[in-house]
Amino acid sequence: MNETIKIIMERRSVRSYTQDQIKDTELKSILDAGMYAPSAMNQQSWHFTAIQSKDIIHRINEECKNIFLKSGNKQLEERAKSPKFDLFYNAPTLIIVSGKKDNIAPEIDCATALQNMFLAAESINIGSCWIHGVTTLENSESGKNLIKELGIPEDYKIVGSGIFGYKAAVAPEPAPRKEHTVNIIK
């Protein structure tokens, strides 16, 4: 098995991190991998906001918690009620990926960019996890103000985010893959 396929097969979502910040060179490698993702008509619809400030990550976490509590979604409300609520699992780096609203397929472009980032991180032994909850920031005025403060362009919409850091635990075994999800037509 070649190295790329091995990394794809071994990568897992990590939810336990050391508090050591990843190196600037590692962050650059991860961001560069995102910028080299395929995109519809090569529009490169993404904007990356890399956050390594504990205070700002905490503020985003608290805003998302407040939004979850008022969401009307029982699952999100219950999660936010936990005294240990931490959307970002204490990861030291958060990368928010936003897509240009009027491009052809910004959601897909951003998802491929995040996937490239996750695989790049795994290749240098950095843990990662997709965090969708940041998309809720657009559901409150204070969340919208935070988006502006983060410098996310007005004509972009948050598609998702990833957390990154050094793994504090062994990654879990993969969940069994669903059967009957592939058709091969010759």
Secondary structure, DSSP 8 states (H G I E B T S, - for coil): --HHHHHHHH--B---B-S----HHHHHHHHHHHHTS--GGG---EEEEEE--HHHHHHHHHHHHHHHHTSS-HHHHHHHHSTT--TTTT-SEEEEEEEETTSS-HHHHHHHHHHHHHHHHHHTT-EEEEE-GGGGGGGSHHHHHHHHHTT--TTEEEEEEEEEE-BSS---------SS------
